[in-house]
Each structure stands twice: as C-alpha cells, then as structure tokens.
Amino acid sequence: MNALRLLLKNEGVELKDFDKWVNKDPLTAVPLIAYYSVVNSCVYSGKSFTSDKEFFIAEMLDSGQLEAISDAVSDAMNADTGEAGKK
C-alpha cells in the first residue's frame, strides 16, 4: 500500500484516477508501479535506491521480462487481500 502512496504522491496521480492513468500509458505505468515497489522495499530494509526512473523503465521494458514483472507486482498487490499466489 505504501508503494501505491509513493507513486500517487510522486507522479501527481489521484487515487480516483489511477485506473485511467494506468490504461492511458501502461508501458510507463506498470514499470513505475514496479519502481515504487522497489523504493518501498528499500525503505523497509534501510537501503538506498538510486536508480533513475527512466533507466529503470527502459531496463524493465527492454529486458523481455515485462509480463513476469507485471505478474509479480500484481501478485504482491493482492497480498493484502489474501489473493496472492492464487492463479
């Protein structure tokens, strides 16, 4: 949930507009969701994360792993509802 808060705050997106924002540009939105998930994870572990957002997006899109990463992010977002890992 904190990763979502970070994304909304830093990207200037309101929660009510989140679905529209993702659908408007999924090739940017999905990597940014992953980016802020990594940032959030680093906050909890006390580590710093200094990767440039554009570099992170390029690496994610060009690595050929977009679908696998998208599935992992989606699975992680469902963890709070007990749905994680159910496919």
PDB file of N, CA, C and O in Angstrom, chain B, residues numbered from 101:
ATOM      1  N   MET B 101       0.825  -1.193   0.000  1.00  0.00           N
ATOM      2  CA  MET B 101       0.000   0.000   0.000  1.00  0.00           C
ATOM      3  C   MET B 101       0.872   1.260   0.000  1.00  0.00           C
ATOM      4  O   MET B 101       0.532   2.256  -0.639  1.00  0.00           O
ATOM      5  N   ASN B 102       2.008   1.208   0.727  1.00  0.00           N
ATOM      6  CA  ASN B 102       2.875   2.379   0.759  1.00  0.00           C
ATOM      7  C   ASN B 102       3.483   2.656  -0.610  1.00  0.00           C
ATOM      8  O   ASN B 102       3.692   3.814  -0.972  1.00  0.00           O
ATOM      9  N   ALA B 103       3.769   1.597  -1.379  1.00  0.00           N
ATOM     10  CA  ALA B 103       4.302   1.803  -2.730  1.00  0.00           C
ATOM     11  C   ALA B 103       3.292   2.579  -3.579  1.00  0.00           C
ATOM     12  O   ALA B 103       3.672   3.459  -4.352  1.00  0.00           O
ATOM     13  N   LEU B 104       2.027   2.256  -3.436  1.00  0.00           N
ATOM     14  CA  LEU B 104       0.986   2.979  -4.158  1.00  0.00           C
ATOM     15  C   LEU B 104       0.931   4.436  -3.706  1.00  0.00           C
ATOM     16  O   LEU B 104       0.795   5.342  -4.528  1.00  0.00           O
ATOM     17  N   ARG B 105       1.034   4.654  -2.413  1.00  0.00           N
ATOM     18  CA  ARG B 105       1.039   6.024  -1.885  1.00  0.00           C
ATOM     19  C   ARG B 105       2.208   6.816  -2.455  1.00  0.00           C
ATOM     20  O   ARG B 105       2.048   7.967  -2.862  1.00  0.00           O
ATOM     21  N   LEU B 106       3.387   6.193  -2.481  1.00  0.00           N
ATOM     22  CA  LEU B 106       4.563   6.859  -3.041  1.00  0.00           C
ATOM     23  C   LEU B 106       4.360   7.212  -4.508  1.00  0.00           C
ATOM     24  O   LEU B 106       4.692   8.315  -4.942  1.00  0.00           O
ATOM     25  N   LEU B 107       3.809   6.264  -5.269  1.00  0.00           N
ATOM     26  CA  LEU B 107       3.557   6.508  -6.687  1.00  0.00           C
ATOM     27  C   LEU B 107       2.587   7.668  -6.878  1.00  0.00           C
ATOM     28  O   LEU B 107       2.862   8.586  -7.650  1.00  0.00           O
ATOM     29  N   LEU B 108       1.464   7.632  -6.186  1.00  0.00           N
ATOM     30  CA  LEU B 108       0.451   8.679  -6.333  1.00  0.00           C
ATOM     31  C   LEU B 108       1.028  10.040  -5.979  1.00  0.00           C
ATOM     32  O   LEU B 108       0.806  11.017  -6.694  1.00  0.00           O
ATOM     33  N   LYS B 109       1.763  10.107  -4.885  1.00  0.00           N
ATOM     34  CA  LYS B 109       2.346  11.360  -4.422  1.00  0.00           C
ATOM     35  C   LYS B 109       3.384  11.898  -5.409  1.00  0.00           C
ATOM     36  O   LYS B 109       3.344  13.070  -5.782  1.00  0.00           O
ATOM     37  N   ASN B 110       4.302  11.046  -5.823  1.00  0.00           N
ATOM     38  CA  ASN B 110       5.413  11.486  -6.663  1.00  0.00           C
ATOM     39  C   ASN B 110       5.059  11.677  -8.132  1.00  0.00           C
ATOM     40  O   ASN B 110       5.728  12.436  -8.834  1.00  0.00           O
ATOM     41  N   GLU B 111       4.027  11.004  -8.602  1.00  0.00           N
ATOM     42  CA  GLU B 111       3.631  11.134 -10.006  1.00  0.00           C
ATOM     43  C   GLU B 111       2.434  12.059 -10.190  1.00  0.00           C
ATOM     44  O   GLU B 111       1.990  12.283 -11.316  1.00  0.00           O
ATOM     45  N   GLY B 112       1.915  12.592  -9.100  1.00  0.00           N
ATOM     46  CA  GLY B 112       0.808  13.542  -9.192  1.00  0.00           C
ATOM     47  C   GLY B 112      -0.493  12.933  -9.681  1.00  0.00           C
ATOM     48  O   GLY B 112      -1.263  13.581 -10.390  1.00  0.00           O
ATOM     49  N   VAL B 113      -0.737  11.684  -9.302  1.00  0.00           N
ATOM     50  CA  VAL B 113      -1.949  10.978  -9.715  1.00  0.00           C
ATOM     51  C   VAL B 113      -2.864  10.862  -8.494  1.00  0.00           C
ATOM     52  O   VAL B 113      -2.407  10.544  -7.396  1.00  0.00           O
ATOM     53  N   GLU B 114      -4.143  11.118  -8.692  1.00  0.00           N
ATOM     54  CA  GLU B 114      -5.120  10.932  -7.613  1.00  0.00           C
ATOM     55  C   GLU B 114      -5.631   9.497  -7.653  1.00  0.00           C
ATOM     56  O   GLU B 114      -5.757   8.904  -8.725  1.00  0.00           O
ATOM     57  N   LEU B 115      -5.921   8.949  -6.489  1.00  0.00           N
ATOM     58  CA  LEU B 115      -6.374   7.565  -6.399  1.00  0.00           C
ATOM     59  C   LEU B 115      -7.580   7.306  -7.307  1.00  0.00           C
ATOM     60  O   LEU B 115      -7.670   6.253  -7.938  1.00  0.00           O
ATOM     61  N   LYS B 116      -8.491   8.255  -7.369  1.00  0.00           N
ATOM     62  CA  LYS B 116      -9.693   8.063  -8.190  1.00  0.00           C
ATOM     63  C   LYS B 116      -9.366   7.982  -9.679  1.00  0.00           C
ATOM     64  O   LYS B 116     -10.163   7.465 -10.462  1.00  0.00           O
ATOM     65  N   ASP B 117      -8.197   8.491 -10.074  1.00  0.00           N
ATOM     66  CA  ASP B 117      -7.784   8.489 -11.481  1.00  0.00           C
ATOM     67  C   ASP B 117      -6.761   7.407 -11.807  1.00  0.00           C
ATOM     68  O   ASP B 117      -6.259   7.341 -12.929  1.00  0.00           O
ATOM     69  N   PHE B 118      -6.451   6.560 -10.830  1.00  0.00           N
ATOM     70  CA  PHE B 118      -5.379   5.578 -11.004  1.00  0.00           C
ATOM     71  C   PHE B 118      -5.635   4.644 -12.188  1.00  0.00           C
ATOM     72  O   PHE B 118      -4.744   4.458 -13.018  1.00  0.00           O
ATOM     73  N   ASP B 119      -6.826   4.053 -12.288  1.00  0.00           N
ATOM     74  CA  ASP B 119      -7.123   3.122 -13.388  1.00  0.00           C
ATOM     75  C   ASP B 119      -6.994   3.809 -14.739  1.00  0.00           C
ATOM     76  O   ASP B 119      -6.439   3.244 -15.681  1.00  0.00           O
ATOM     77  N   LYS B 120      -7.507   5.026 -14.827  1.00  0.00           N
ATOM     78  CA  LYS B 120      -7.413   5.775 -16.082  1.00  0.00           C
ATOM     79  C   LYS B 120      -5.953   6.058 -16.420  1.00  0.00           C
ATOM     80  O   LYS B 120      -5.551   5.960 -17.579  1.00  0.00           O
ATOM     81  N   TRP B 121      -5.163   6.408 -15.411  1.00  0.00           N
ATOM     82  CA  TRP B 121      -3.740   6.694 -15.599  1.00  0.00           C
ATOM     83  C   TRP B 121      -2.996   5.453 -16.120  1.00  0.00           C
ATOM     84  O   TRP B 121      -2.193   5.549 -17.048  1.00  0.00           O
ATOM     85  N   VAL B 122      -3.271   4.297 -15.517  1.00  0.00           N
ATOM     86  CA  VAL B 122      -2.620   3.056 -15.955  1.00  0.00           C
ATOM     87  C   VAL B 122      -3.016   2.724 -17.388  1.00  0.00           C
ATOM     88  O   VAL B 122      -2.159   2.383 -18.204  1.00  0.00           O
ATOM     89  N   ASN B 123      -4.295   2.819 -17.697  1.00  0.00           N
ATOM     90  CA  ASN B 123      -4.770   2.471 -19.034  1.00  0.00           C
ATOM     91  C   ASN B 123      -4.303   3.441 -20.112  1.00  0.00           C
ATOM     92  O   ASN B 123      -4.166   3.058 -21.274  1.00  0.00           O
ATOM     93  N   LYS B 124      -4.059   4.682 -19.737  1.00  0.00           N
ATOM     94  CA  LYS B 124      -3.620   5.692 -20.710  1.00  0.00           C
ATOM     95  C   LYS B 124      -2.213   5.385 -21.232  1.00  0.00           C
ATOM     96  O   LYS B 124      -1.935   5.587 -22.415  1.00  0.00           O
ATOM     97  N   ASP B 125      -1.327   4.900 -20.360  1.00  0.00           N
ATOM     98  CA  ASP B 125       0.058   4.636 -20.763  1.00  0.00           C
ATOM     99  C   ASP B 125       0.628   3.479 -19.944  1.00  0.00           C
ATOM    100  O   ASP B 125       1.476   3.692 -19.077  1.00  0.00           O
ATOM    101  N   PRO B 126       0.167   2.254 -20.216  1.00  0.00           N
ATOM    102  CA  PRO B 126       0.608   1.114 -19.414  1.00  0.00           C
ATOM    103  C   PRO B 126       2.105   0.816 -19.509  1.00  0.00           C
ATOM    104  O   PRO B 126       2.683   0.255 -18.578  1.00  0.00           O
ATOM    105  N   LEU B 127       2.734   1.185 -20.619  1.00  0.00           N
ATOM    106  CA  LEU B 127       4.164   0.921 -20.752  1.00  0.00           C
ATOM    107  C   LEU B 127       5.001   1.827 -19.853  1.00  0.00           C
ATOM    108  O   LEU B 127       6.180   1.556 -19.628  1.00  0.00           O
ATOM    109  N   THR B 128       4.415   2.877 -19.348  1.00  0.00           N
ATOM    110  CA  THR B 128       5.059   3.702 -18.334  1.00  0.00           C
ATOM    111  C   THR B 128       4.521   3.347 -16.948  1.00  0.00           C
ATOM    112  O   THR B 128       5.283   3.246 -15.987  1.00  0.00           O
ATOM    113  N   ALA B 129       3.220   3.160 -16.855  1.00  0.00           N
ATOM    114  CA  ALA B 129       2.583   2.933 -15.553  1.00  0.00           C
ATOM    115  C   ALA B 129       3.050   1.648 -14.880  1.00  0.00           C
ATOM    116  O   ALA B 129       3.382   1.660 -13.695  1.00  0.00           O
ATOM    117  N   VAL B 130       3.080   0.554 -15.608  1.00  0.00           N
ATOM    118  CA  VAL B 130       3.450  -0.727 -14.996  1.00  0.00           C
ATOM    119  C   VAL B 130       4.892  -0.693 -14.479  1.00  0.00           C
ATOM    120  O   VAL B 130       5.133  -1.106 -13.344  1.00  0.00           O
ATOM    121  N   PRO B 131       5.857  -0.215 -15.272  1.00  0.00           N
ATOM    122  CA  PRO B 131       7.208  -0.107 -14.717  1.00  0.00           C
ATOM    123  C   PRO B 131       7.303   0.856 -13.529  1.00  0.00           C
ATOM    124  O   PRO B 131       8.089   0.625 -12.610  1.00  0.00           O
ATOM    125  N   LEU B 132       6.513   1.929 -13.541  1.00  0.00           N
ATOM    126  CA  LEU B 132       6.543   2.843 -12.396  1.00  0.00           C
ATOM    127  C   LEU B 132       5.971   2.197 -11.144  1.00  0.00           C
ATOM    128  O   LEU B 132       6.443   2.468 -10.040  1.00  0.00           O
ATOM    129  N   ILE B 133       4.984   1.367 -11.295  1.00  0.00           N
ATOM    130  CA  ILE B 133       4.452   0.632 -10.143  1.00  0.00           C
ATOM    131  C   ILE B 133       5.559  -0.263  -9.582  1.00  0.00           C
ATOM    132  O   ILE B 133       5.744  -0.338  -8.368  1.00  0.00           O
ATOM    133  N   ALA B 134       6.287  -0.935 -10.461  1.00  0.00           N
ATOM    134  CA  ALA B 134       7.402  -1.778 -10.015  1.00  0.00           C
ATOM    135  C   ALA B 134       8.495  -0.927  -9.369  1.00  0.00           C
ATOM    136  O   ALA B 134       9.058  -1.307  -8.343  1.00  0.00           O
ATOM    137  N   TYR B 135       8.790   0.219  -9.971  1.00  0.00           N
ATOM    138  CA  TYR B 135       9.817   1.130  -9.445  1.00  0.00           C
ATOM    139  C   TYR B 135       9.495   1.535  -8.004  1.00  0.00           C
ATOM    140  O   TYR B 135      10.347   1.433  -7.121  1.00  0.00           O
ATOM    141  N   TYR B 136       8.275   1.990  -7.776  1.00  0.00           N
ATOM    142  CA  TYR B 136       7.908   2.427  -6.435  1.00  0.00           C
ATOM    143  C   TYR B 136       7.784   1.248  -5.463  1.00  0.00           C
ATOM    144  O   TYR B 136       7.916   1.435  -4.253  1.00  0.00           O
ATOM    145  N   SER B 137       7.536   0.060  -5.965  1.00  0.00           N
ATOM    146  CA  SER B 137       7.563  -1.134  -5.116  1.00  0.00           C
ATOM    147  C   SER B 137       8.983  -1.404  -4.629  1.00  0.00           C
ATOM    148  O   SER B 137       9.192  -1.774  -3.474  1.00  0.00           O
ATOM    149  N   VAL B 138       9.955  -1.218  -5.519  1.00  0.00           N
ATOM    150  CA  VAL B 138      11.358  -1.387  -5.129  1.00  0.00           C
ATOM    151  C   VAL B 138      11.763  -0.303  -4.132  1.00  0.00           C
ATOM    152  O   VAL B 138      12.430  -0.585  -3.137  1.00  0.00           O
ATOM    153  N   VAL B 139      11.357   0.942  -4.405  1.00  0.00           N
ATOM    154  CA  VAL B 139      11.644   2.041  -3.478  1.00  0.00           C
ATOM    155  C   VAL B 139      11.083   1.709  -2.101  1.00  0.00           C
ATOM    156  O   VAL B 139      11.769   1.874  -1.092  1.00  0.00           O
ATOM    157  N   ASN B 140       9.847   1.246  -2.059  1.00  0.00           N
ATOM    158  CA  ASN B 140       9.200   0.904  -0.788  1.00  0.00           C
ATOM    159  C   ASN B 140       9.955  -0.213  -0.071  1.00  0.00           C
ATOM    160  O   ASN B 140      10.158  -0.146   1.141  1.00  0.00           O
ATOM    161  N   SER B 141      10.363  -1.218  -0.800  1.00  0.00           N
ATOM    162  CA  SER B 141      11.117  -2.320  -0.221  1.00  0.00           C
ATOM    163  C   SER B 141      12.429  -1.827   0.380  1.00  0.00           C
ATOM    164  O   SER B 141      12.841  -2.283   1.446  1.00  0.00           O
ATOM    165  N   CYS B 142      13.076  -0.901  -0.304  1.00  0.00           N
ATOM    166  CA  CYS B 142      14.330  -0.336   0.200  1.00  0.00           C
ATOM    167  C   CYS B 142      14.100   0.482   1.469  1.00  0.00           C
ATOM    168  O   CYS B 142      14.937   0.478   2.371  1.00  0.00           O
ATOM    169  N   VAL B 143      12.979   1.176   1.540  1.00  0.00           N
ATOM    170  CA  VAL B 143      12.654   1.937   2.745  1.00  0.00           C
ATOM    171  C   VAL B 143      12.596   0.986   3.942  1.00  0.00           C
ATOM    172  O   VAL B 143      13.155   1.275   4.999  1.00  0.00           O
ATOM    173  N   TYR B 144      11.918  -0.147   3.768  1.00  0.00           N
ATOM    174  CA  TYR B 144      11.786  -1.107   4.856  1.00  0.00           C
ATOM    175  C   TYR B 144      13.108  -1.760   5.235  1.00  0.00           C
ATOM    176  O   TYR B 144      13.342  -2.063   6.405  1.00  0.00           O
ATOM    177  N   SER B 145      13.964  -1.974   4.257  1.00  0.00           N
ATOM    178  CA  SER B 145      15.232  -2.653   4.540  1.00  0.00           C
ATOM    179  C   SER B 145      16.332  -1.685   4.961  1.00  0.00           C
ATOM    180  O   SER B 145      17.424  -2.110   5.339  1.00  0.00           O
ATOM    181  N   GLY B 146      16.048  -0.387   4.896  1.00  0.00           N
ATOM    182  CA  GLY B 146      17.036   0.609   5.282  1.00  0.00           C
ATOM    183  C   GLY B 146      18.108   0.846   4.234  1.00  0.00           C
ATOM    184  O   GLY B 146      19.145   1.441   4.527  1.00  0.00           O
ATOM    185  N   LYS B 147      17.866   0.388   3.020  1.00  0.00           N
ATOM    186  CA  LYS B 147      18.820   0.559   1.921  1.00  0.00           C
ATOM    187  C   LYS B 147      18.399   1.740   1.064  1.00  0.00           C
ATOM    188  O   LYS B 147      17.227   2.117   1.030  1.00  0.00           O
ATOM    189  N   SER B 148      19.365   2.314   0.376  1.00  0.00           N
ATOM    190  CA  SER B 148      19.023   3.401  -0.545  1.00  0.00           C
ATOM    191  C   SER B 148      18.851   2.824  -1.953  1.00  0.00           C
ATOM    192  O   SER B 148      19.472   1.824  -2.312  1.00  0.00           O
ATOM    193  N   PHE B 149      18.011   3.464  -2.721  1.00  0.00           N
ATOM    194  CA  PHE B 149      17.753   3.058  -4.107  1.00  0.00           C
ATOM    195  C   PHE B 149      17.935   4.294  -4.958  1.00  0.00           C
ATOM    196  O   PHE B 149      17.177   5.256  -4.830  1.00  0.00           O
ATOM    197  N   THR B 150      18.924   4.279  -5.820  1.00  0.00           N
ATOM    198  CA  THR B 150      19.274   5.486  -6.556  1.00  0.00           C
ATOM    199  C   THR B 150      19.086   5.356  -8.063  1.00  0.00           C
ATOM    200  O   THR B 150      19.540   6.223  -8.809  1.00  0.00           O
ATOM    201  N   SER B 151      18.440   4.315  -8.522  1.00  0.00           N
ATOM    202  CA  SER B 151      18.242   4.134  -9.953  1.00  0.00           C
ATOM    203  C   SER B 151      17.344   5.234 -10.518  1.00  0.00           C
ATOM    204  O   SER B 151      16.307   5.562  -9.944  1.00  0.00           O
ATOM    205  N   ASP B 152      17.752   5.781 -11.627  1.00  0.00           N
ATOM    206  CA  ASP B 152      16.959   6.765 -12.346  1.00  0.00           C
ATOM    207  C   ASP B 152      15.675   6.097 -12.851  1.00  0.00           C
ATOM    208  O   ASP B 152      15.720   4.974 -13.353  1.00  0.00           O
ATOM    209  N   LYS B 153      14.543   6.775 -12.722  1.00  0.00           N
ATOM    210  CA  LYS B 153      13.259   6.190 -13.153  1.00  0.00           C
ATOM    211  C   LYS B 153      13.276   5.810 -14.625  1.00  0.00           C
ATOM    212  O   LYS B 153      12.829   4.722 -14.985  1.00  0.00           O
ATOM    213  N   GLU B 154      13.783   6.686 -15.477  1.00  0.00           N
ATOM    214  CA  GLU B 154      13.782   6.390 -16.910  1.00  0.00           C
ATOM    215  C   GLU B 154      14.665   5.186 -17.232  1.00  0.00           C
ATOM    216  O   GLU B 154      14.320   4.367 -18.084  1.00  0.00           O
ATOM    217  N   PHE B 155      15.800   5.083 -16.551  1.00  0.00           N
ATOM    218  CA  PHE B 155      16.664   3.915 -16.746  1.00  0.00           C
ATOM    219  C   PHE B 155      15.953   2.652 -16.284  1.00  0.00           C
ATOM    220  O   PHE B 155      15.997   1.630 -16.968  1.00  0.00           O
ATOM    221  N   PHE B 156      15.300   2.712 -15.131  1.00  0.00           N
ATOM    222  CA  PHE B 156      14.564   1.571 -14.588  1.00  0.00           C
ATOM    223  C   PHE B 156      13.489   1.122 -15.579  1.00  0.00           C
ATOM    224  O   PHE B 156      13.346  -0.071 -15.848  1.00  0.00           O
ATOM    225  N   ILE B 157      12.734   2.082 -16.121  1.00  0.00           N
ATOM    226  CA  ILE B 157      11.676   1.755 -17.090  1.00  0.00           C
ATOM    227  C   ILE B 157      12.273   1.119 -18.336  1.00  0.00           C
ATOM    228  O   ILE B 157      11.774   0.101 -18.817  1.00  0.00           O
ATOM    229  N   ALA B 158      13.347   1.718 -18.863  1.00  0.00           N
ATOM    230  CA  ALA B 158      13.983   1.173 -20.068  1.00  0.00           C
ATOM    231  C   ALA B 158      14.474  -0.250 -19.830  1.00  0.00           C
ATOM    232  O   ALA B 158      14.265  -1.132 -20.662  1.00  0.00           O
ATOM    233  N   GLU B 159      15.121  -0.468 -18.704  1.00  0.00           N
ATOM    234  CA  GLU B 159      15.631  -1.801 -18.378  1.00  0.00           C
ATOM    235  C   GLU B 159      14.485  -2.804 -18.272  1.00  0.00           C
ATOM    236  O   GLU B 159      14.586  -3.926 -18.769  1.00  0.00           O
ATOM    237  N   MET B 160      13.420  -2.403 -17.638  1.00  0.00           N
ATOM    238  CA  MET B 160      12.274  -3.301 -17.478  1.00  0.00           C
ATOM    239  C   MET B 160      11.644  -3.634 -18.829  1.00  0.00           C
ATOM    240  O   MET B 160      11.335  -4.794 -19.102  1.00  0.00           O
ATOM    241  N   LEU B 161      11.458  -2.640 -19.657  1.00  0.00           N
ATOM    242  CA  LEU B 161      10.814  -2.863 -20.951  1.00  0.00           C
ATOM    243  C   LEU B 161      11.710  -3.636 -21.914  1.00  0.00           C
ATOM    244  O   LEU B 161      11.226  -4.469 -22.680  1.00  0.00           O
ATOM    245  N   ASP B 162      13.009  -3.364 -21.876  1.00  0.00           N
ATOM    246  CA  ASP B 162      13.924  -3.976 -22.835  1.00  0.00           C
ATOM    247  C   ASP B 162      14.474  -5.322 -22.384  1.00  0.00           C
ATOM    248  O   ASP B 162      15.131  -6.010 -23.164  1.00  0.00           O
ATOM    249  N   SER B 163      14.218  -5.705 -21.143  1.00  0.00           N
ATOM    250  CA  SER B 163      14.743  -6.976 -20.628  1.00  0.00           C
ATOM    251  C   SER B 163      13.926  -8.176 -21.100  1.00  0.00           C
ATOM    252  O   SER B 163      14.368  -9.317 -20.972  1.00  0.00           O
ATOM    253  N   GLY B 164      12.737  -7.921 -21.644  1.00  0.00           N
ATOM    254  CA  GLY B 164      11.869  -9.014 -22.067  1.00  0.00           C
ATOM    255  C   GLY B 164      11.118  -9.648 -20.908  1.00  0.00           C
ATOM    256  O   GLY B 164      10.500 -10.702 -21.063  1.00  0.00           O
ATOM    257  N   GLN B 165      11.171  -9.011 -19.755  1.00  0.00           N
ATOM    258  CA  GLN B 165      10.550  -9.575 -18.561  1.00  0.00           C
ATOM    259  C   GLN B 165       9.313  -8.801 -18.105  1.00  0.00           C
ATOM    260  O   GLN B 165       8.857  -8.981 -16.976  1.00  0.00           O
ATOM    261  N   LEU B 166       8.770  -7.949 -18.962  1.00  0.00           N
ATOM    262  CA  LEU B 166       7.637  -7.106 -18.565  1.00  0.00           C
ATOM    263  C   LEU B 166       6.476  -7.933 -18.028  1.00  0.00           C
ATOM    264  O   LEU B 166       5.900  -7.588 -16.996  1.00  0.00           O
ATOM    265  N   GLU B 167       6.126  -9.010 -18.706  1.00  0.00           N
ATOM    266  CA  GLU B 167       4.987  -9.818 -18.264  1.00  0.00           C
ATOM    267  C   GLU B 167       5.257 -10.470 -16.907  1.00  0.00           C
ATOM    268  O   GLU B 167       4.392 -10.467 -16.032  1.00  0.00           O
ATOM    269  N   ALA B 168       6.446 -11.022 -16.738  1.00  0.00           N
ATOM    270  CA  ALA B 168       6.777 -11.674 -15.460  1.00  0.00           C
ATOM    271  C   ALA B 168       6.786 -10.662 -14.319  1.00  0.00           C
ATOM    272  O   ALA B 168       6.293 -10.947 -13.228  1.00  0.00           O
ATOM    273  N   ILE B 169       7.345  -9.484 -14.570  1.00  0.00           N
ATOM    274  CA  ILE B 169       7.400  -8.447 -13.544  1.00  0.00           C
ATOM    275  C   ILE B 169       5.997  -7.929 -13.251  1.00  0.00           C
ATOM    276  O   ILE B 169       5.649  -7.702 -12.092  1.00  0.00           O
ATOM    277  N   SER B 170       5.195  -7.741 -14.284  1.00  0.00           N
ATOM    278  CA  SER B 170       3.808  -7.291 -14.101  1.00  0.00           C
ATOM    279  C   SER B 170       3.024  -8.286 -13.255  1.00  0.00           C
ATOM    280  O   SER B 170       2.260  -7.894 -12.373  1.00  0.00           O
ATOM    281  N   ASP B 171       3.216  -9.576 -13.528  1.00  0.00           N
ATOM    282  CA  ASP B 171       2.532 -10.613 -12.744  1.00  0.00           C
ATOM    283  C   ASP B 171       2.976 -10.571 -11.285  1.00  0.00           C
ATOM    284  O   ASP B 171       2.156 -10.701 -10.376  1.00  0.00           O
ATOM    285  N   ALA B 172       4.277 -10.390 -11.066  1.00  0.00           N
ATOM    286  CA  ALA B 172       4.796 -10.345  -9.694  1.00  0.00           C
ATOM    287  C   ALA B 172       4.249  -9.138  -8.943  1.00  0.00           C
ATOM    288  O   ALA B 172       3.888  -9.248  -7.771  1.00  0.00           O
ATOM    289  N   VAL B 173       4.185  -7.982  -9.613  1.00  0.00           N
ATOM    290  CA  VAL B 173       3.650  -6.771  -8.976  1.00  0.00           C
ATOM    291  C   VAL B 173       2.176  -6.966  -8.660  1.00  0.00           C
ATOM    292  O   VAL B 173       1.721  -6.633  -7.566  1.00  0.00           O
ATOM    293  N   SER B 174       1.429  -7.505  -9.619  1.00  0.00           N
ATOM    294  CA  SER B 174       0.001  -7.753  -9.406  1.00  0.00           C
ATOM    295  C   SER B 174      -0.209  -8.723  -8.244  1.00  0.00           C
ATOM    296  O   SER B 174      -1.098  -8.527  -7.416  1.00  0.00           O
ATOM    297  N   ASP B 175       0.601  -9.752  -8.192  1.00  0.00           N
ATOM    298  CA  ASP B 175       0.509 -10.738  -7.119  1.00  0.00           C
ATOM    299  C   ASP B 175       0.802 -10.086  -5.770  1.00  0.00           C
ATOM    300  O   ASP B 175       0.124 -10.355  -4.778  1.00  0.00           O
ATOM    301  N   ALA B 176       1.812  -9.235  -5.746  1.00  0.00           N
ATOM    302  CA  ALA B 176       2.173  -8.548  -4.495  1.00  0.00           C
ATOM    303  C   ALA B 176       1.067  -7.605  -4.045  1.00  0.00           C
ATOM    304  O   ALA B 176       0.814  -7.480  -2.847  1.00  0.00           O
ATOM    305  N   MET B 177       0.405  -6.940  -4.988  1.00  0.00           N
ATOM    306  CA  MET B 177      -0.668  -6.010  -4.635  1.00  0.00           C
ATOM    307  C   MET B 177      -1.875  -6.750  -4.081  1.00  0.00           C
ATOM    308  O   MET B 177      -2.667  -6.169  -3.340  1.00  0.00           O
ATOM    309  N   ASN B 178      -2.028  -8.022  -4.428  1.00  0.00           N
ATOM    310  CA  ASN B 178      -3.137  -8.826  -3.927  1.00  0.00           C
ATOM    311  C   ASN B 178      -2.828  -9.474  -2.585  1.00  0.00           C
ATOM    312  O   ASN B 178      -3.695 -10.123  -2.000  1.00  0.00           O
ATOM    313  N   ALA B 179      -1.604  -9.307  -2.088  1.00  0.00           N
ATOM    314  CA  ALA B 179      -1.202  -9.954  -0.834  1.00  0.00           C
ATOM    315  C   ALA B 179      -2.068  -9.516   0.339  1.00  0.00           C
ATOM    316  O   ALA B 179      -2.373 -10.326   1.215  1.00  0.00           O
ATOM    317  N   ASP B 180      -2.466  -8.254   0.370  1.00  0.00           N
ATOM    318  CA  ASP B 180      -3.281  -7.751   1.479  1.00  0.00           C
ATOM    319  C   ASP B 180      -4.666  -8.395   1.519  1.00  0.00           C
ATOM    320  O   ASP B 180      -5.293  -8.454   2.576  1.00  0.00           O
ATOM    321  N   THR B 181      -5.137  -8.872   0.385  1.00  0.00           N
ATOM    322  CA  THR B 181      -6.473  -9.450   0.334  1.00  0.00           C
ATOM    323  C   THR B 181      -6.456 -10.966   0.457  1.00  0.00           C
ATOM    324  O   THR B 181      -7.503 -11.612   0.421  1.00  0.00           O
ATOM    325  N   GLY B 182      -5.244 -11.538   0.605  1.00  0.00           N
ATOM    326  CA  GLY B 182      -5.135 -12.987   0.706  1.00  0.00           C
ATOM    327  C   GLY B 182      -5.234 -13.671  -0.628  1.00  0.00           C
ATOM    328  O   GLY B 182      -5.393 -14.890  -0.678  1.00  0.00           O
ATOM    329  N   GLU B 183      -5.145 -12.928  -1.718  1.00  0.00           N
ATOM    330  CA  GLU B 183      -5.270 -13.499  -3.046  1.00  0.00           C
ATOM    331  C   GLU B 183      -3.913 -13.797  -3.680  1.00  0.00           C
ATOM    332  O   GLU B 183      -3.865 -14.404  -4.750  1.00  0.00           O
ATOM    333  N   ALA B 184      -2.823 -13.393  -3.058  1.00  0.00           N
ATOM    334  CA  ALA B 184      -1.500 -13.588  -3.637  1.00  0.00           C
ATOM    335  C   ALA B 184      -1.239 -15.066  -3.893  1.00  0.00           C
ATOM    336  O   ALA B 184      -1.538 -15.915  -3.053  1.00  0.00           O
ATOM    337  N   GLY B 185      -0.683 -15.362  -5.051  1.00  0.00           N
ATOM    338  CA  GLY B 185      -0.322 -16.716  -5.404  1.00  0.00           C
ATOM    339  C   GLY B 185      -1.461 -17.552  -5.929  1.00  0.00           C
ATOM    340  O   GLY B 185      -1.240 -18.698  -6.320  1.00  0.00           O
ATOM    341  N   LYS B 186      -2.666 -17.031  -5.953  1.00  0.00           N
ATOM    342  CA  LYS B 186      -3.817 -17.781  -6.453  1.00  0.00           C
ATOM    343  C   LYS B 186      -4.025 -17.466  -7.924  1.00  0.00           C
ATOM    344  O   LYS B 186      -4.438 -16.364  -8.283  1.00  0.00           O
ATOM    345  N   LYS B 187      -3.739 -18.434  -8.763  1.00  0.00           N
ATOM    346  CA  LYS B 187      -3.935 -18.230 -10.203  1.00  0.00           C
ATOM    347  C   LYS B 187      -4.551 -19.461 -10.808  1.00  0.00           C
ATOM    348  O   LYS B 187      -4.798 -19.498 -12.014  1.00  0.00           O
TER     349      LYS B 187
END
